[in-house]
Amino acid sequence: QKEATSSNLLQLLAEIDADRSGHITLDELHHSFTRPDIRSFMTALEIDVIEADALFALLDDNGDGAVDIAEFVEGMTRLKGEARSMDIHMLILQNQKALQA
């Protein structure tokens, strides 16, 4: 099942990656959420597409403004599941940023 999920996530990344660079930007993520198939996939993973900026911040582990394959698969796997999971990860991210300030 985990392999199937990773394969599905790689396919999703390919769909979002409009310029085929191997990573996605925030603009590509925003644009992808206008597509019903991408929105449906995210809904199936129980990821709220309304919070695109927050989702991108959670996926962009190294903060370089781009999400590569490893960040995407690891982040989406970490976030899928209960809707509250994303909320918890958002709180962790906000606390990390506050501690760095």
Phi, psi and chi 1 to 4 in degrees:
 res  aa     phi    psi   chi1   chi2   chi3   chi4
   1 GLN       -  -40.4  167.0  120.9    8.9      -
   2 LYS   -63.3  -38.9 -173.1  174.9 -178.6  179.3
   3 GLU   -64.5  -39.6  -71.2  177.6   15.4      -
   4 ALA   -64.2  -41.1      -      -      -      -
   5 THR   -64.3  -45.5  -59.5      -      -      -
   6 SER   -60.7  -41.0  -66.3      -      -      -
   7 SER   -63.3  -43.7  175.1      -      -      -
   8 ASN   -63.1  -38.6  -68.9  -20.9      -      -
   9 LEU   -68.2  -37.4  -70.9  172.8      -      -
  10 LEU   -64.4  -39.0  -70.1  173.6      -      -
  11 GLN   -64.9  -42.1 -179.1 -179.4   -3.9      -
  12 LEU   -62.4  -44.7  178.3   62.2      -      -
  13 LEU   -58.1  -43.4  175.9   68.1      -      -
  14 ALA   -61.3  -37.2      -      -      -      -
  15 GLU   -69.3  -37.2  -68.7  -67.2  -37.5      -
  16 ILE   -76.2  -33.8  -65.0  171.6      -      -
  17 ASP   -74.4   80.8 -176.8   15.7      -      -
  18 ALA   -60.8  -36.4      -      -      -      -
  19 ASP   -93.6    5.5   64.5    2.3      -      -
  20 ARG    55.5   38.4  -56.0  -67.2 -177.5 -122.3
  21 SER   -85.8  -12.3   62.9      -      -      -
  22 GLY    93.8   -1.5      -      -      -      -
  23 HIS  -144.9  163.0   63.9  -89.2      -      -
  24 ILE  -116.5  149.8   59.1  172.4      -      -
  25 THR  -106.1  169.9   63.8      -      -      -
  26 LEU   -61.8  -39.3 -178.2   56.4      -      -
  27 ASP   -61.2  -42.5  -74.6  -18.9      -      -
  28 GLU   -64.3  -38.7  -73.6  175.2  -39.8      -
  29 LEU   -64.7  -46.5 -174.0   64.5      -      -
  30 HIS   -57.5  -48.3  -83.9  -75.1      -      -
  31 HIS   -61.7  -40.0 -179.8   70.5      -      -
  32 SER   -64.3  -29.8   73.4      -      -      -
  33 PHE   -72.4   -5.8  -76.3  172.5      -      -
  34 THR   -82.2  -13.5   64.3      -      -      -
  35 ARG   -87.6  126.9  -67.7  178.5   42.0 -174.4
  36 PRO   -58.3  -35.8  -22.9   31.8      -      -
  37 ASP   -67.5  -38.2   58.2  -31.3      -      -
  38 ILE   -69.3  -43.1  -59.2  -70.4      -      -
  39 ARG   -59.9  -41.0  -67.8  176.9   69.2   86.1
  40 SER   -64.7  -41.7  -66.1      -      -      -
  41 PHE   -63.0  -45.4 -165.2   97.8      -      -
  42 MET   -63.1  -40.5  -68.1  -65.3 -162.8      -
  43 THR   -62.0  -39.9  -59.9      -      -      -
  44 ALA   -63.2  -31.6      -      -      -      -
  45 LEU   -83.7   -1.1  -68.9  174.2      -      -
  46 GLU    62.7   39.0  -62.4 -178.8   24.2      -
  47 ILE  -106.4  128.0  -56.4  -80.8      -      -
  48 ASP   -79.8  113.8 -171.4   -5.6      -      -
  49 VAL   -73.8  -10.9  -62.4      -      -      -
  50 ILE   -67.7  -29.9  -65.6  171.5      -      -
  51 GLU   -97.8   54.0  -62.0  -68.6  -24.9      -
  52 ALA   -60.3  -43.4      -      -      -      -
  53 ASP   -63.4  -43.2  -67.5  -18.0      -      -
  54 ALA   -66.8  -42.0      -      -      -      -
  55 LEU   -59.5  -45.6  174.2   61.8      -      -
  56 PHE   -61.9  -42.9 -168.7   83.8      -      -
  57 ALA   -61.1  -38.1      -      -      -      -
  58 LEU   -69.2  -35.0  -71.2  171.5      -      -
  59 LEU   -78.7  -31.5  -64.5  175.3      -      -
  60 ASP   -82.5   75.9 -173.2   14.2      -      -
  61 ASP   -57.8  -40.6  -77.6  -21.4      -      -
  62 ASN   -91.7   -1.1   62.2    8.3      -      -
  63 GLY    68.7   24.7      -      -      -      -
  64 ASP   -88.9    2.3   66.9   -6.2      -      -
  65 GLY    85.0    5.8      -      -      -      -
  66 ALA  -140.7  144.7      -      -      -      -
  67 VAL  -109.9  116.4  175.1      -      -      -
  68 ASP   -87.8 -179.4   63.7   24.0      -      -
  69 ILE   -58.2  -47.7  -66.7  169.7      -      -
  70 ALA   -63.0  -45.5      -      -      -      -
  71 GLU   -61.5  -41.0  -72.7  173.9  -42.3      -
  72 PHE   -66.1  -52.7 -173.4   78.5      -      -
  73 VAL   -64.2  -45.7  171.8      -      -      -
  74 GLU   -63.8  -45.1 -179.4 -178.4  -43.5      -
  75 GLY   -66.6  -44.8      -      -      -      -
  76 MET   -67.0  -36.7  -66.9  -64.5  -74.5      -
  77 THR   -65.0  -40.3  -58.6      -      -      -
  78 ARG   -65.5  -36.3 -176.1  176.5   67.1 -130.0
  79 LEU   -88.8  -23.0  -66.2  174.6      -      -
  80 LYS   -66.3  154.2   78.8  179.5 -176.0   89.2
  81 GLY   118.6 -139.2      -      -      -      -
  82 GLU   -62.0  141.5  -66.7 -177.0   28.0      -
  83 ALA   -58.4  -31.8      -      -      -      -
  84 ARG   -67.2  -22.6  -67.4 -179.8 -172.3 -106.0
  85 SER   -57.3  -44.5  177.3      -      -      -
  86 MET   -63.9  -39.2 -175.1  166.3  173.9      -
  87 ASP   -61.3  -42.2  -65.0  -25.1      -      -
  88 ILE   -64.0  -44.8  -69.1  167.6      -      -
  89 HIS   -65.6  -33.7  -73.5  -73.7      -      -
  90 MET   -64.6  -41.7  -82.9  -55.9  -56.5      -
  91 LEU   -63.1  -41.2  -71.2  172.0      -      -
  92 ILE   -61.4  -46.3  -68.6  169.0      -      -
  93 LEU   -61.4  -45.1  178.0   66.5      -      -
  94 GLN   -62.7  -40.2  -71.3  170.3   -9.3      -
  95 ASN   -66.1  -40.4  -75.3  -22.4      -      -
  96 GLN   -61.7  -43.2  -71.5  172.3  -18.1      -
  97 LYS   -66.3  -38.4  -73.8 -175.1  178.2 -175.9
  98 ALA   -65.8  -38.8      -      -      -      -
  99 LEU   -68.7  -29.0  -69.3  173.0      -      -
 100 GLN   -78.6  -21.7  -68.1  173.7   -5.5      -
 101 ALA   -75.1      -      -      -      -      -
